[in-house]
Amino acid sequence: MSDADKTFINVAANDVLVFGTTNTPALHTGFISGPPPEDPQYKQLVQQAKDDKIPCQRALIGMYLIRPYSDYEPTVSSELRGHLEWIKTIGDSRGLVPLQLILYEQDGLFIMSEDYEVYGAYKEREPLTVEAIVLGTMTEQWYAIVLGGQFSLKSLLSIDPDKSEQLITARIKQLLKQQDIRHEELDLRLGIERGRVLDILNDHETLTVEMLEKIAKGLGVKSSDILPF
């Protein structure tokens, strides 16, 4: 449990007695079996963030203060559950950022309008806090801790994924050269088919998050040491 989580325990426990539940009721009901309604305020804030008119902030938010826009509850896929477990198991040691909800603040709560499956998966795990991206300037209090400074969503969206992958593979090649390791040796270290690392470096195979983690471990570095951003 993180230090930030520990600071939440006593205060959150008291507030749960007031709320009666760790899950704040939805703003709109009656959408359990149909598609969720669109949230016009969320859409507006996302567009403003894309246009660089408002900032965004990463934050640690008390789970019970996240209010879904509707009571829509999609089925949580086994793939998503597995990914969350994988992140929980190795995320801290590898510098991975957990799946983040996109929220906005309203009347002391944080509204979730789009990430229903991720929200549902977190509800199953019952964490005290979750990491989120908050649209607009948020109020930092004991239940909402800002992680780092404000950032521009426009700048984040401007990252070219193809260029990013090129930078990642270039960094892997650099590490291989610095450590005097041939790609065949890295194949053996990772326990994968011969020539697979070379395929990734030559853009013949898409580099997945899982493979990036394996390569980082094989090179004795964190994934954050390879990522270009």
N, C-alpha and C positions, 0 to 999 in steps of 0.2 A: 504494500500500500504506500502511495507517495505521501510526502509530508503535507502537500496541499489537501489530499484526501483526509488525512488525520485531523486537520484543522476543522473539517466540515462535520465531524462525527457528532460532537456534543450539541452544537447549535442545530444541526439538521434534525437530530433525534427529537429535539423539543418542538421544532416546527412541524414535523410529521404528525405530532399529536394534534396540532391545530388544523392542518390540512386533512388529516384522517387517512392519508394515503401518500405513497411516494410518487404516484402518477397523477399529475394535475389533469382534471377533466378537459375534454376537447371544447373548443369554442363553438363548433357546429356538430350536430349529431344527425343520425339517420343516413350515414353514408357507408355503413359497414359492408353491404353487399354490392355497392356500386362504386364508380370512380370517385376519387376525392374532388371536392369543389376547388376551383382556382382561387387563390388568395391574391386579390388585386394589389394589396399593399406590398406583399412579397415581390410580385412581378415588378412593381415600380421601383422598389429598393434595389433589386438585382440590376435593372437597367441603369439606374443612377450610378451604381458601383462600376458597371461596365464602362460607363461614360466618364468615369473618374470624378464624379461629382460628390461622392461620399466615400469615406475610407472604410476599410474592413479591419477586424481585429480577431486574432486567435485568442480564445479564452477557455478557461476551465469552468464549467457551469454545473451547478447542483442539478442532478437528474430530475428531482421532484419539482423544479422550477421551470422545466421545459413543458410548454403547453402545445399539444398538437392542434392544428387549425381545424381538423375534423376528426371524427372517430373512425375513419377509414383504417382498416387493419389488413394489409396484404399478408400472404403467407411468406414467412421468412425462409429463404432457400438454405439448403444444407451447405451450399458453396459459401454463402455469406457467413453462416455459423462457423464453418471451418476456417475462413479467413480471419475472423475475429479471434478465434482460439490461437491461430498461428501468430497473429500480431501480439497477443497477450503473452505467448510463450517466449518469443525471441525479440519482440519489439524494443524493449528497453536496452538490451545488450547490443542491438544493431542500429540504434538511432532511428528507428522507423516511427513515423507519425501515425497514430491510429485513425480509423475512419472518423471524419469530422462531420457533424451535423451543420447545416447552414441555418442560422436563426436570425431573428431580429427582436429587439427589446420592446416590450409594450406593458406599461403599468406594472413594472417590477417583475414581470415574467418574460420568458423567451419563447417566441412563437416558432414552431416547426411546421412548415407548409409543404415540403416536397420530399423529404427523405424518410418516408413512412416505413420502408422495409428496414433501413438501418436503425431507425428509432425503435422499431419493434424488436430487432435483434438485441439492442442494448437493454430494453425492458426485460427480456428473458434473462439476461445476465445480472440484472439488478445492481449496476455500479452506483456508487455514491455520486460520482461526477463523470462527465464526459467532456472531451475536447470538442470545440465548435468554432466555426467562423461566424462572427457576428457582423451583420450588415449595418454600417453606420457606427457612430460613436456610442459606446455603451457606458453605463454607470458601473463603476468598479466598486463592489462592496464585498462583504465576507463571502457571499454565495456566488460571486462572479469575478474570477481572478483573471486579469489580462495576462496573456503569455506573449511577451515581446511587444514591439511597437505596432503602430498602425501600418497597413500596407495597401497597395493599390491593386484591386481586382483586375483592372485593365492591364496592368503590367504582367500579372500572373497569366492572364489569358493570352497575352501576346507571345508567350513562349512557344516556339515552333517545335512540336514533338519530334519531327524528323531530325532537326538540328540537334535537339537534346540527345537523341539516341546516338548520333554521330559523336557528340562530345563524350558520352559515356564510354563508347567503344574505344575512342582515342585514349581515354584515361586508363582503361583496362590494358591496352597495349603498352602504355607508358609504365604501368606498374609491373607488367611482365618483364619489360626490358630492365627496369631498375633492380628487380629481384633475380634477373638472369634465369627466368623460367620459360620454357617453351610451352606452347599451347597444348602439345600432347601430354606434357607432365601435369598440366592443370586438369586435363580430362581425367587423368588417373586419380588425382587428388579428390576430384568431385564425384568420382564413381559414375561417370557418364560415358556415352558412346565416344569412341575415338573420332576426332575431327569435329565434334559438336561446338567446342569453343571457337574453332576457326570459322565455322559457319556463322556464328553470332558476330564475330569480329568483321567478317566480310559481308554482313547484312543479308545472309541467306536464311537466317532464322531470327524471328522476333525475340528480343530480350525481354523475358517476363520478370516480374518482381521476385518470384521465387528463384529464378536462375541468377538474377543479380545478387541475391542474398548468398547463394551457393558460391558464386565467384568471389564475392567479398570475403567470405569465410576462408576459401581456398588460398586467398592472397594475404590473409591475416590482417584485413582492414575492415572498417565499418562501411556499410552501404553509403552512408553520408560522405565518406571520403572519395567515393566514385561519382556521386551525383553532381551535375554542374550547377545546381541552384539550391 
